[in-house]
């Protein structure tokens, strides 16, 4: 009989945190059973008490700075208009000079880094030069041996073909010579037969 075993499966339920409108709820809600009471804690009260004056002061400073910037721009605009024939070319020249300084600095840094790279390359090449020379010599020797073997094979192939051509020519000449003798014998026989018949 087959042994049948049953496995019990347990399901674990994890409570989800409550979110309202995508923001996590910080204050405990009343009736949740946490036992902390219904009001905010003392640290939360201290945070609000200290944060309101600091935030208000920063907002006041931001507003004053914005107002001063707007008033300064309004007052300086006529001066910019009056002196624009001088200020615009001066700003253009200052911009060109700054661009020149930045460009020369970038080119100088690029030159220094390239020289450093070249020096490091030569240093590494000098360290690895004996090994690379030995590898190059080995490669040249292998190539010379390969070329020599290929040349020898090519010479042998040419020699074999020349031998085949010589044998073929000899066979052709022998066949022609043999055929010539056979034809001469035939002609002699025919001439002899003609002579016998005429006599």
Secondary structure, 3 states (H helix, E strand, C coil): CCCCCCCCCCCCCCCCCCEECCEECCCCCCCCCCCCCCCCCHHHHHHHHHHHHHHHHHHHHHHHHHHHHHHHHHHHHHHHHHHHHHHHHHHHHHHHHHHHHHHHHHHHHHHHHHHHHHHHHHHHHHHHHHHHHHHHHHHHHHHHHHHHHHHHHHHHHHHHHHHHHHHHHHHHHHHHHHHHHHHHHHHHHHHHHHHHHHC
